Amino acid sequence: MTQLPDHSPFSSTFRGDGPRIGVVLSHGFTGSPHGLRAWARSLADAGFAVRMPLLPGHGTSWQELARTRWAQWHEALDECYRELDEQCDSVFAAGLSMGGALALRIAATRPVSGVVLVNPALVIDDPRAPLAGILKLVLKSTPAIANDILKPGMDEGAYPRTPVAAAHEMNKMFKDTIRLLPRVTAPVRVFRSTVDHVVSDSSIAALRRGLTNAPLELTSLENSYHVATLDNDADKIFRGSVGFIRSVVSGSVVSGALPPAASQAPPALDAAATSQEGPANA
């Protein structure tokens, strides 16, 4: 019998001694906490307090997602941040794909201690993206690019269709997030699949250009596709995330230190920049 995806939110409390560490975690576009649950559990097993919401419009139907606005996604994650901020000494933001963009928004607007991203999306390549605001009036949905996973037998439980109206909202959110990137000062750790059929390297390029005031470290995942948290390199992500968080808290990673590549990067893209991730599960 095939196990049904678990779309429910995830929450854990801080355990152990030392500084109280919290992590707010976000899934991607048309997905749900199901695709990140093992990651969330690994962070909880490390003793961290974890909050992973089910974003509005997700875990139900693509028709409901079509009726949501990107500010609702941000508010859901920000509410989790505020809850952890009241309980913890340090709070980190993390996310997969579109969830990575939401994590970066939290980092740009809240005093997070660090950011962990897996195949973050900031740009939509699809040439239809600039027209989505008009297309949504005549084209309700498109086929989804779901389950971009190299490991056999894995299912992220994403929607079978992508609502065009929601893709338009995501594109607007990406543009606004790129505008905010220079405000991020906390260290950023990125886990990036060498083969990703959903998010191209344009998103990483936009991230490099925009992070003018934060150190960026990139780790390659050579045996996974887009949904790497369910793929062959998942353990590498889990161990690396815990190690990064602990190193930041211990002071071995310093916020605000410009890495050589970032200090030579061109100015951040403005809000009118074109996006690049396909209109599927970002």
Phi, psi and omega in degrees: 000132179285131180283130180288145178299144177261103184271000187291151176298164179237138179214139175217157179258159179293138177228145175107189180257175177084194183300141178278117186248134177237151178227124174259129193234138182232135173280180185259185184292128183069000178265205180196176177303342180306317184288345182242005187298320179295324177295314179299318180295323179295323177291321177294321179296334177282355178100000182280148169282130185234138172230123177228104182279160165272114184295145179307137180086357182252158178073012180232276179210155180293335178294322177290321178300326180297341182263002182263163178241154186296331179298332177292323178295314180298316182296323179297318180286322179295324177298319177295320177300313183299323178296315179291325182298330178285340187252340191241159175277328180222138178234133178248150176248137183216156179185162177250131173058239176301329176298333175293321176296319178295321177297321178294325176296319177298317181294331180278342186241352180227155182279067178287161179270338180184170183225135177237124185234142174240116181043059184293143180252131176223351185220143176250122181283331186306123182296346178279348187305314180297341182260003186300328180297331177268318182300328182299340180283337183238341181236108186283325183205164176228162177299142180275154170257082183256164175057043173282079186226129180286323183292127182295150172079009181261143180222119182279350177073031181277168179295147177281347178229152176252117178289127183296322180299319179288325176297324176297318177298317179298318180298319177296319179296319179301313181299317180290326179292320177302321178298328184273348188305322179298344179281345180286126178240347180284151179297145184238128176246125182243131171256118190235121177290136179289336174236117182220116183269004182247310182247122181273177182289353177297328178292320178293321177298318178295323178295315179299317181293323186280329183278073182275350184231019181219142176287139182236129176237130183243130177245126182278141175247108188266357184230031181214155173260210190297309183277068189292341179289348175245011189250191187295335182263015184303315181298326177296320177295314184297311180295318181294323179295313179297317179296318179298312181300315181293325180290324177294315181295325180284346178097004181280345172244125187257131177288147173080357179279123183282123174288157182306317182295320183290323183293341180257003185285154176289169181301158180296151177294147179274178187292347180266006182298149180279146181262167190228351182273140183302159186282026178261209187285092181275000000 
